[in-house]
């Protein structure tokens, strides 16, 4: 079976199940749904968290081998975020690219400041290919951001 792109977005169901076609109302419904999805905290048992001792002293520095390993795990041919930098560029630069990214990461840790480009991301809403195409819950959120790349390096 060949996959087919779902193109639309001209209507959506509101919380009562009524189909809405007005553009500003669609934006409001989508915004309310995704705000709740992204910012509402779920109930969880905080007592299950391990107690950690405070950490003192200088921050650990990223090593070239850590950064190199993280870059080698990055997926190729992905869309760029707001900065326009993709992992393919860093891979193509070889050792120099790894050193450059290592220096950037270490300066972020040392200065405790992230460049403003890295605080932005693009969010794209993509139909899952199943469920009711009029329901917000039938869509996944895809992010294009250096923050996601930063997170994957430290895991």
N, C-alpha and C positions, 0 to 999 in steps of 0.2 A: 504494500500500500504506500503510495507516494504521500509525503507530508505536504500540507497546504498551509500557507500563511493565512492567518485570520486578520483581515484588515477591517477596521471599523472604529469604534469609539464615539459614534454619533448618538448612542443612547446607553443607558445603564439603569439598573433597578435601584430604587431608594430602599430605606430600611423597612418600609411597609410592603415592598414587592411591586410597587408601581413603576412603570417604565418612564424615565425622564429623558427628554430630548433637548432641553435648553442647555446650551453650552456652559453658562455660568453655574447652573444647578448641578451639572455633571461634575464640574471641577470641585464644587463644595462637597458633594457626596464622596468623591474619590479622596479628597483631602481629609475628610473626617475619618474615613475607613483606614487610610494608611497612617494617619497620625495615631490612631488608636493602636494599630498593629505595631508601629515602631516605638511608641513612647509609653504605652501602658505597661506597667510592670505586673507580671503574673505572680500569684501566690507561690511562695517557696519557703522552705524551712531554713532559716539563717543559722540555726543551731548545728546544722550539718557541716558548716564551714570549719575547716581546720584553723586553729589559732596560729598565727605566724609571728615570729619575733621581728621587731623593727629592724630595718637595715640602716646602717650608718656608714659613713665614709664615701669615697668617690664612687661614681657609677662605673659599672663595668663597660669596657669598650668592646665594640664589635670587632671581631677578627676578620681578616681577609678570607680565611677559609669558611667561616660562618656565612658571610655574605655571598661568597661564590657558590656554596651549597644551596642557599636560598634562591639565587638567580637561576641556577640550573634546574630547579623545580618549577619555575614560572612557566606558564603555558604560552606558547608562541601564537602569533597571529591574532592577538586580542586587540580590541579597540582601545584607543588612548583615552585617558581621562582629561580633565581640564588643562593639565600642563602640556599635553601633547607627547609625553614620553611613554614609550612602550618597552616591554621587557626585551623585545627583539633588538632594540637599539643598544641596550646595555650588553646583551650577549654578543652582538657584532663587534663591540669595542674591545672584547677580550679582557686581558688582565688590567688594562688601563681603565676600562669601564667598571670593573670590580673595585679597583682602588678608589675611583671617583665616588661610587655609591657608598663604600665603606667610610670614606671621609665625610660625606654628607650625613650618614647615620650617626657617626660619632659626634659631629658638631651639634646635631639635634639633641643628643643625650647630654652633652657638655653644657650647652647653652639653655637647655630646657625650653626650646622654642622650635615650633614647626613652621616652615614657610607657608604663607597664606595659600599658595596653590595646592598644598597637600591637605588643607582643611576642607576642600571642596570635592564634591563627587557628582557624577551624573547618575540619575536614577531612571531606569527604563522599565516600564511595565509591560510584561510579555505574557500573552495568553498561554496557559499550560497545555492546551489542546484537548482538554476534557472539562466536563462540567458546563454550567450555564454561562455563556459568553457575556451575559448581561450582569453577572454577579462579580463584584470586586474580588471575592475569594477565589475566583477561577484564574487569577493572574499572579505571576511571580514577579518579585522585584529583582532586577539585575543592577548591580552597582559597578561603575567604572571609577576607580579611585586609587590613588597612591596609598591611602590609609589602609585599604585592604591588603595591598602588597606589603606594607610595613608590618601589619599584623601577622602575615604568613611567615615573615622572616624570623619572628621571635618564637614561633611555635615549634 
